[in-house]
Amino acid sequence: MPERFDTQKVWFVGAGPGDKSLITLKGYRLLQQAQVVIYAGSLINTELLEYCPADAQCHDSAGLTLEQITQLMLAGVNDGKLVVRLQTGDLSLYGSIREQGEVLSQHGVGFVSVPGVSSFLGAAAQLGVEYTVPEIAQSLIITRIEGRTPMPPKETLQAFARHQTSMAIFLSVQNISGVVSQLFAGGYPLDTPVAVVYKATWPDSQTVRGTLADISEKVTHAGIGKTALILVGAFLGDQFHYSKLYDADFSHEYRQA
């Protein structure tokens, strides 16, 4: 028997990074049964909607307000339909689900979050890299540059750059020169490796690699102005140390040296 989903709640689903096969199995099953889908415009791969029943009502939320989006959700729930809010990547990063959930709760409607694969994970897989490299970088900072949404004072790129660890910068490629300026001012040297990944895992994905010294010019030349991740740090470079986990001279709970 197929899994059945509660129609008295709204199901928020992370759409994954772009490749339609990278949605979770639970997300796929929800789309298969969805009767109302509100999806995040051009930020998701609309091929995902092919998983939905032919008679599903699919709404592009790109031009809608919070009130309009939540009204569509509430109308669907009130009609006894399975409602899916299809969000970008993973819901927990820049998903704006809290505000939607608050409005739903005001109307006595709950929601369930189904996690997805974030684009920062898709980008690393596409590049064949790890953000954590023994003795090089053991932390990852996920952040963005200040735009129309202000940043908390202690969370500027310049402040984070003091750590000089791996960094995945969302929603910032439109100001790549500002990103470079803040990272350099914060402590990253100009020869720090950088990769800009446009639409990670999508069929038309594009990658530009360079250093802080030249990445701004390269990105501008490539015409990338949105829907891209900026990855920064020595994890992209040639330095490498083997993990102790599989070292024949290293003992642990399951193996003696």
Contacts in CASP RR format, 6 or more apart in sequence:
PFRMAT RR
TARGET T0000
AUTHOR 0000-0000-0000
METHOD contacts of the structure
MODEL  1
MPERFDTQKVWFVGAGPGDKSLITLKGYRLLQQAQVVIYAGSLINTELLE
YCPADAQCHDSAGLTLEQITQLMLAGVNDGKLVVRLQTGDLSLYGSIREQ
GEVLSQHGVGFVSVPGVSSFLGAAAQLGVEYTVPEIAQSLIITRIEGRTP
MPPKETLQAFARHQTSMAIFLSVQNISGVVSQLFAGGYPLDTPVAVVYKA
TWPDSQTVRGTLADISEKVTHAGIGKTALILVGAFLGDQFHYSKLYDADF
SHEYRQA
2 29 0 8 1.000
2 32 0 8 1.000
2 33 0 8 1.000
3 26 0 8 1.000
3 29 0 8 1.000
4 33 0 8 1.000
5 11 0 8 1.000
5 29 0 8 1.000
5 30 0 8 1.000
5 33 0 8 1.000
5 82 0 8 1.000
6 112 0 8 1.000
7 77 0 8 1.000
7 80 0 8 1.000
7 81 0 8 1.000
7 82 0 8 1.000
7 83 0 8 1.000
8 77 0 8 1.000
8 80 0 8 1.000
8 109 0 8 1.000
8 110 0 8 1.000
9 77 0 8 1.000
9 109 0 8 1.000
9 110 0 8 1.000
9 111 0 8 1.000
9 112 0 8 1.000
10 73 0 8 1.000
10 77 0 8 1.000
10 83 0 8 1.000
10 84 0 8 1.000
10 85 0 8 1.000
10 101 0 8 1.000
10 104 0 8 1.000
10 109 0 8 1.000
10 110 0 8 1.000
10 111 0 8 1.000
10 112 0 8 1.000
11 30 0 8 1.000
11 34 0 8 1.000
11 82 0 8 1.000
11 83 0 8 1.000
11 84 0 8 1.000
11 85 0 8 1.000
11 111 0 8 1.000
11 112 0 8 1.000
11 114 0 8 1.000
12 84 0 8 1.000
12 85 0 8 1.000
12 87 0 8 1.000
12 91 0 8 1.000
12 97 0 8 1.000
12 100 0 8 1.000
12 111 0 8 1.000
12 112 0 8 1.000
12 113 0 8 1.000
12 114 0 8 1.000
13 23 0 8 1.000
13 27 0 8 1.000
13 30 0 8 1.000
13 31 0 8 1.000
13 84 0 8 1.000
13 85 0 8 1.000
13 86 0 8 1.000
13 87 0 8 1.000
13 91 0 8 1.000
13 114 0 8 1.000
13 116 0 8 1.000
14 23 0 8 1.000
14 24 0 8 1.000
14 27 0 8 1.000
14 86 0 8 1.000
14 87 0 8 1.000
14 88 0 8 1.000
14 89 0 8 1.000
14 90 0 8 1.000
14 91 0 8 1.000
14 114 0 8 1.000
14 115 0 8 1.000
14 116 0 8 1.000
15 23 0 8 1.000
15 39 0 8 1.000
15 40 0 8 1.000
15 44 0 8 1.000
15 45 0 8 1.000
15 48 0 8 1.000
15 86 0 8 1.000
15 87 0 8 1.000
15 88 0 8 1.000
15 89 0 8 1.000
15 116 0 8 1.000
16 22 0 8 1.000
16 23 0 8 1.000
16 44 0 8 1.000
16 88 0 8 1.000
16 89 0 8 1.000
16 90 0 8 1.000
16 116 0 8 1.000
16 117 0 8 1.000
16 118 0 8 1.000
16 119 0 8 1.000
17 89 0 8 1.000
17 117 0 8 1.000
17 118 0 8 1.000
17 119 0 8 1.000
17 121 0 8 1.000
17 122 0 8 1.000
17 123 0 8 1.000
17 200 0 8 1.000
17 201 0 8 1.000
17 202 0 8 1.000
18 44 0 8 1.000
18 45 0 8 1.000
18 89 0 8 1.000
18 119 0 8 1.000
18 199 0 8 1.000
18 200 0 8 1.000
18 201 0 8 1.000
18 202 0 8 1.000
19 45 0 8 1.000
19 201 0 8 1.000
19 202 0 8 1.000
20 45 0 8 1.000
20 47 0 8 1.000
20 48 0 8 1.000
20 50 0 8 1.000
20 51 0 8 1.000
22 117 0 8 1.000
22 122 0 8 1.000
22 201 0 8 1.000
23 31 0 8 1.000
23 48 0 8 1.000
23 51 0 8 1.000
23 116 0 8 1.000
23 117 0 8 1.000
24 114 0 8 1.000
24 115 0 8 1.000
24 116 0 8 1.000
24 117 0 8 1.000
26 114 0 8 1.000
27 114 0 8 1.000
27 116 0 8 1.000
28 51 0 8 1.000
30 82 0 8 1.000
30 84 0 8 1.000
30 114 0 8 1.000
31 37 0 8 1.000
31 48 0 8 1.000
31 49 0 8 1.000
31 51 0 8 1.000
31 52 0 8 1.000
31 84 0 8 1.000
31 86 0 8 1.000
32 51 0 8 1.000
32 52 0 8 1.000
32 53 0 8 1.000
33 53 0 8 1.000
33 82 0 8 1.000
34 52 0 8 1.000
34 53 0 8 1.000
34 56 0 8 1.000
34 82 0 8 1.000
34 83 0 8 1.000
34 84 0 8 1.000
35 53 0 8 1.000
35 55 0 8 1.000
35 56 0 8 1.000
35 57 0 8 1.000
35 76 0 8 1.000
35 81 0 8 1.000
35 82 0 8 1.000
35 83 0 8 1.000
36 56 0 8 1.000
36 57 0 8 1.000
36 59 0 8 1.000
36 72 0 8 1.000
36 73 0 8 1.000
36 75 0 8 1.000
36 76 0 8 1.000
36 81 0 8 1.000
36 82 0 8 1.000
36 83 0 8 1.000
36 84 0 8 1.000
37 49 0 8 1.000
37 52 0 8 1.000
37 56 0 8 1.000
37 57 0 8 1.000
37 58 0 8 1.000
37 59 0 8 1.000
37 83 0 8 1.000
37 84 0 8 1.000
37 85 0 8 1.000
37 86 0 8 1.000
38 59 0 8 1.000
38 61 0 8 1.000
38 64 0 8 1.000
38 69 0 8 1.000
38 72 0 8 1.000
38 73 0 8 1.000
38 83 0 8 1.000
38 84 0 8 1.000
38 85 0 8 1.000
38 86 0 8 1.000
39 46 0 8 1.000
39 48 0 8 1.000
39 49 0 8 1.000
39 58 0 8 1.000
39 59 0 8 1.000
39 60 0 8 1.000
39 61 0 8 1.000
39 86 0 8 1.000
40 61 0 8 1.000
40 62 0 8 1.000
40 86 0 8 1.000
40 87 0 8 1.000
40 88 0 8 1.000
41 60 0 8 1.000
41 61 0 8 1.000
41 62 0 8 1.000
42 62 0 8 1.000
42 227 0 8 1.000
43 62 0 8 1.000
43 88 0 8 1.000
43 227 0 8 1.000
44 86 0 8 1.000
44 87 0 8 1.000
44 88 0 8 1.000
44 89 0 8 1.000
45 202 0 8 1.000
48 86 0 8 1.000
49 56 0 8 1.000
49 58 0 8 1.000
52 58 0 8 1.000
59 72 0 8 1.000
61 69 0 8 1.000
64 72 0 8 1.000
66 99 0 8 1.000
66 100 0 8 1.000
66 103 0 8 1.000
67 103 0 8 1.000
69 85 0 8 1.000
69 100 0 8 1.000
70 100 0 8 1.000
70 103 0 8 1.000
70 104 0 8 1.000
70 107 0 8 1.000
72 83 0 8 1.000
73 83 0 8 1.000
73 85 0 8 1.000
73 100 0 8 1.000
73 104 0 8 1.000
73 109 0 8 1.000
74 104 0 8 1.000
74 107 0 8 1.000
74 109 0 8 1.000
76 83 0 8 1.000
77 83 0 8 1.000
77 109 0 8 1.000
85 97 0 8 1.000
85 100 0 8 1.000
85 111 0 8 1.000
87 95 0 8 1.000
87 97 0 8 1.000
88 94 0 8 1.000
88 95 0 8 1.000
88 119 0 8 1.000
89 116 0 8 1.000
89 117 0 8 1.000
89 118 0 8 1.000
89 119 0 8 1.000
90 115 0 8 1.000
90 116 0 8 1.000
90 117 0 8 1.000
90 118 0 8 1.000
91 97 0 8 1.000
91 113 0 8 1.000
91 114 0 8 1.000
91 115 0 8 1.000
91 116 0 8 1.000
92 113 0 8 1.000
92 115 0 8 1.000
93 118 0 8 1.000
93 120 0 8 1.000
93 142 0 8 1.000
93 170 0 8 1.000
94 144 0 8 1.000
94 170 0 8 1.000
94 171 0 8 1.000
97 111 0 8 1.000
97 113 0 8 1.000
100 111 0 8 1.000
101 110 0 8 1.000
101 111 0 8 1.000
104 110 0 8 1.000
104 111 0 8 1.000
119 170 0 8 1.000
119 197 0 8 1.000
119 200 0 8 1.000
119 201 0 8 1.000
119 229 0 8 1.000
120 142 0 8 1.000
120 168 0 8 1.000
120 170 0 8 1.000
120 229 0 8 1.000
120 231 0 8 1.000
122 200 0 8 1.000
122 201 0 8 1.000
123 168 0 8 1.000
123 195 0 8 1.000
123 197 0 8 1.000
123 200 0 8 1.000
123 201 0 8 1.000
123 229 0 8 1.000
123 231 0 8 1.000
124 130 0 8 1.000
124 131 0 8 1.000
124 231 0 8 1.000
125 201 0 8 1.000
126 197 0 8 1.000
126 200 0 8 1.000
126 201 0 8 1.000
126 205 0 8 1.000
126 207 0 8 1.000
127 195 0 8 1.000
127 197 0 8 1.000
127 207 0 8 1.000
127 231 0 8 1.000
127 236 0 8 1.000
129 235 0 8 1.000
129 236 0 8 1.000
130 235 0 8 1.000
131 137 0 8 1.000
131 140 0 8 1.000
131 166 0 8 1.000
131 168 0 8 1.000
131 235 0 8 1.000
132 138 0 8 1.000
132 139 0 8 1.000
132 140 0 8 1.000
132 166 0 8 1.000
132 235 0 8 1.000
133 234 0 8 1.000
133 235 0 8 1.000
133 239 0 8 1.000
133 240 0 8 1.000
133 241 0 8 1.000
134 241 0 8 1.000
134 242 0 8 1.000
134 243 0 8 1.000
134 244 0 8 1.000
135 241 0 8 1.000
136 234 0 8 1.000
136 235 0 8 1.000
136 239 0 8 1.000
136 240 0 8 1.000
136 241 0 8 1.000
137 165 0 8 1.000
137 166 0 8 1.000
137 233 0 8 1.000
137 234 0 8 1.000
137 235 0 8 1.000
138 165 0 8 1.000
139 163 0 8 1.000
139 165 0 8 1.000
139 166 0 8 1.000
140 165 0 8 1.000
140 166 0 8 1.000
140 167 0 8 1.000
140 168 0 8 1.000
141 160 0 8 1.000
141 163 0 8 1.000
141 165 0 8 1.000
141 166 0 8 1.000
141 167 0 8 1.000
141 168 0 8 1.000
142 167 0 8 1.000
142 168 0 8 1.000
142 170 0 8 1.000
143 155 0 8 1.000
143 157 0 8 1.000
143 160 0 8 1.000
143 167 0 8 1.000
143 168 0 8 1.000
143 169 0 8 1.000
143 170 0 8 1.000
144 151 0 8 1.000
144 169 0 8 1.000
144 170 0 8 1.000
144 171 0 8 1.000
144 172 0 8 1.000
145 151 0 8 1.000
145 157 0 8 1.000
145 169 0 8 1.000
145 171 0 8 1.000
145 172 0 8 1.000
145 175 0 8 1.000
145 178 0 8 1.000
145 179 0 8 1.000
145 182 0 8 1.000
146 156 0 8 1.000
147 175 0 8 1.000
156 182 0 8 1.000
157 169 0 8 1.000
157 179 0 8 1.000
157 182 0 8 1.000
157 183 0 8 1.000
157 186 0 8 1.000
158 182 0 8 1.000
158 183 0 8 1.000
158 185 0 8 1.000
158 186 0 8 1.000
159 186 0 8 1.000
160 167 0 8 1.000
161 167 0 8 1.000
161 182 0 8 1.000
161 183 0 8 1.000
161 184 0 8 1.000
161 185 0 8 1.000
161 186 0 8 1.000
161 187 0 8 1.000
161 188 0 8 1.000
162 186 0 8 1.000
162 187 0 8 1.000
164 187 0 8 1.000
164 188 0 8 1.000
164 192 0 8 1.000
164 233 0 8 1.000
164 234 0 8 1.000
165 233 0 8 1.000
166 231 0 8 1.000
166 232 0 8 1.000
166 233 0 8 1.000
166 234 0 8 1.000
166 235 0 8 1.000
167 183 0 8 1.000
167 230 0 8 1.000
167 231 0 8 1.000
167 232 0 8 1.000
167 233 0 8 1.000
168 229 0 8 1.000
168 230 0 8 1.000
168 231 0 8 1.000
169 179 0 8 1.000
169 229 0 8 1.000
169 230 0 8 1.000
169 231 0 8 1.000
169 232 0 8 1.000
170 229 0 8 1.000
172 179 0 8 1.000
172 230 0 8 1.000
173 179 0 8 1.000
173 196 0 8 1.000
173 198 0 8 1.000
173 219 0 8 1.000
173 224 0 8 1.000
173 225 0 8 1.000
173 226 0 8 1.000
173 227 0 8 1.000
173 228 0 8 1.000
173 229 0 8 1.000
173 230 0 8 1.000
174 225 0 8 1.000
174 226 0 8 1.000
176 196 0 8 1.000
176 215 0 8 1.000
176 216 0 8 1.000
176 219 0 8 1.000
176 220 0 8 1.000
176 230 0 8 1.000
177 216 0 8 1.000
179 230 0 8 1.000
180 212 0 8 1.000
180 215 0 8 1.000
180 216 0 8 1.000
183 192 0 8 1.000
183 212 0 8 1.000
183 232 0 8 1.000
184 190 0 8 1.000
184 212 0 8 1.000
188 212 0 8 1.000
188 232 0 8 1.000
188 233 0 8 1.000
189 212 0 8 1.000
190 211 0 8 1.000
190 212 0 8 1.000
190 213 0 8 1.000
191 211 0 8 1.000
191 212 0 8 1.000
191 213 0 8 1.000
192 211 0 8 1.000
192 212 0 8 1.000
192 232 0 8 1.000
192 233 0 8 1.000
192 234 0 8 1.000
193 209 0 8 1.000
193 210 0 8 1.000
193 211 0 8 1.000
193 232 0 8 1.000
193 233 0 8 1.000
193 234 0 8 1.000
193 236 0 8 1.000
193 237 0 8 1.000
194 209 0 8 1.000
194 210 0 8 1.000
194 211 0 8 1.000
194 212 0 8 1.000
194 215 0 8 1.000
194 230 0 8 1.000
194 231 0 8 1.000
194 232 0 8 1.000
194 233 0 8 1.000
194 236 0 8 1.000
195 207 0 8 1.000
195 208 0 8 1.000
195 209 0 8 1.000
195 210 0 8 1.000
195 230 0 8 1.000
195 231 0 8 1.000
195 236 0 8 1.000
196 207 0 8 1.000
196 208 0 8 1.000
196 209 0 8 1.000
196 215 0 8 1.000
196 218 0 8 1.000
196 219 0 8 1.000
196 222 0 8 1.000
196 224 0 8 1.000
196 228 0 8 1.000
196 229 0 8 1.000
196 230 0 8 1.000
196 231 0 8 1.000
197 205 0 8 1.000
197 206 0 8 1.000
197 207 0 8 1.000
197 228 0 8 1.000
197 229 0 8 1.000
197 231 0 8 1.000
198 205 0 8 1.000
198 206 0 8 1.000
198 207 0 8 1.000
198 208 0 8 1.000
198 222 0 8 1.000
198 224 0 8 1.000
198 227 0 8 1.000
198 228 0 8 1.000
199 205 0 8 1.000
199 206 0 8 1.000
199 227 0 8 1.000
199 228 0 8 1.000
200 229 0 8 1.000
206 222 0 8 1.000
206 224 0 8 1.000
208 215 0 8 1.000
208 218 0 8 1.000
208 219 0 8 1.000
208 222 0 8 1.000
208 224 0 8 1.000
209 218 0 8 1.000
209 236 0 8 1.000
210 218 0 8 1.000
212 232 0 8 1.000
219 225 0 8 1.000
219 228 0 8 1.000
244 250 0 8 1.000
245 252 0 8 1.000
248 257 0 8 1.000
249 257 0 8 1.000
250 257 0 8 1.000
251 257 0 8 1.000
END
